[in-house]
Amino acid sequence: MIKTLQVSDRTVAQNILDVQIPSYQVEAEIMGFQDIPPLHDTVEGIMQSNETFLGTFFDEQLAGFVSYKKDGSILDLHRLAVHPTYFRKGVASRLLDYLLKQESRMEKAVLSTGSTNTPAKNLYRRFGFRATGDKEVAPGVYLTCFERRMGEAVSFDNIDS
């Protein structure tokens, strides 16, 4: 089940943070860079983010979430996090599939991830995202930017892998 999370509720924001920190710790290890902003987020930061959060649950436990903002006709994905307990269970794929279908009228979707985060990059490519370039965010640390035209047909083969 995927539902909108009410981040104005402190308990919900804490639950998001409880997923975000361990999830992004894995990305930080992959990147070899511990200073990525989501690792230093706070409950207040989430509550004030002005992002829309969608979450999925296992046995009433938040397993993962995606957050985004809309900027005109652009869907800007800000966070996609899965608690490590739920890695390799299709959680990120379900969230991304749900969001892209829900917002299919947008012109395009954009996002970025650590350039060395191969699992995330592979996920985004499976959903039709194309790399548009890399940007250096700290000395020797790069993010790869992706975009997807929303009207393009995408094959969802291996969506749960």
N, C-alpha and C positions, 0 to 999 in steps of 0.2 A: 504494500500500500504506500502510495506517495501522496503527501499532502503539504500544503503551505504551512510553514512554521511561523508562528507569531513571535518575532524576535523582540518585540517590546516587552515580552514576559521574561523577567530575569532568569527564571528556571530554564526556559527554552533556550535562551542565549547561553547559559552555562552548559546545557546539554550539547549545543553546537560546538562550543569551545572544547568540550571533553572528547569530541570526535576530531575536531580540527587539529589540535596539538599533536596527538600521536600520528595522525595521517601525514601532516606536513613535516614531522620529524623524519619520517621515512624519506620524503622528498629531499630534505636537507642532507641526509646521509648520502643519497644518490648523487646530489649536486656537489657534495663536499663543502657546503656553505651553510653555516648555522644561523645566519642573520636574515633569513627570509621573513618578511613582515608577518605572515600568519602565525609564526611561532611566538610572536611577541604581542599578539592581540589580547584584548581583555573582554570581559562580559560587556562592559560599557561600549567598547569599540564595535562589537557586533550589534548591540542594540541601536547604535547611532549610525550604522553603515549605510542606511537608505537602500540596501539591497533586498531583493525578494529572495527568500530561501525556500527551497523545496526539500523535504526530507523523506527518507524511507526507513522503515522500521522492521525489526525482527523481534518477535515476542515483546512488543511495546518498547523496545530499546532502539534509540536512534542509531542506525547503522551507517548512514551516509547522507550527504546533502549536496546540493548544487545551489549557488547563489548567482544572481544576475541583476543587471540594470538594463533598462531600455533607453536608448538615446536616438530619438527619432525612429528610423527604420532599422536601427542596428541593435542586435541583441548582444550585450557585452557580458560574457561569463566571467565572474570574478573568482569564484572558488568552486572546486569540486573535491570533496573529501570523503573518504571511506575509512572507518575505523579499521586498523589492521586485523582485528578479529574477523572481519567480514571481507577481507581481500579474496579475490579469485572466486567470488560467488555471484558475479554479474551485477553487483550493486551500482557501480559507476555507469555501466552500460544502460541499465534500466533508467537511472536518473537522466542521463543525457538523451536517451530516446524519448522519454516522456516530455522533457523540456522542449526539444526540437519540434515535436509534434504539436505541443501546446502553443508554441510561438511560431508556427509555420508561415504566418502572414508577414513576418518580418522580412526585410530584404536580405540581410546577412547576419551571421553570428561571428563574433571574434573572441579570442582568448589567447592566453600565453601560458607556457609552462617551462620549467627548467630544461635547457637544451640537452642535458644529459639524462633526462627522465624518459628513457625509452618506453617503459610501459604506458605512460600518459600519452606520449606522442603517437604510439601505435593505436591507442584507443581513439584519439581524435581523428587520425587518418581513416580508421574503419568507418567513422561517421561522416566522411566526406570533407573533413577539414583539410586545407592545404597550407603548408608553411609559407609565410610571406616574408620571413627574414628573422634574423637574430638581433637582439639588442643587449649590450653590455650593461648590467645593473650594478656591478661592483667589479673591481679589478679581477679579470679572468673569469667572471661569473656571467653567464649568458642565459637569456630567456629566448625561446623560439615563439614567435607570434604566428597564429593560425587564423584563417577565416574560412567561412563556408557560405556560399550562396544558398539561401534557403529554398529556392525553387528547383535546385538540382536533385535529380533522382540519386538515391544512395542505396547500395546493396548492403543489407544488414546481415550478411553471412557471418557466422562466428560471433554474433553480437554478445554472447555470454562468455566468450573466452577471455 
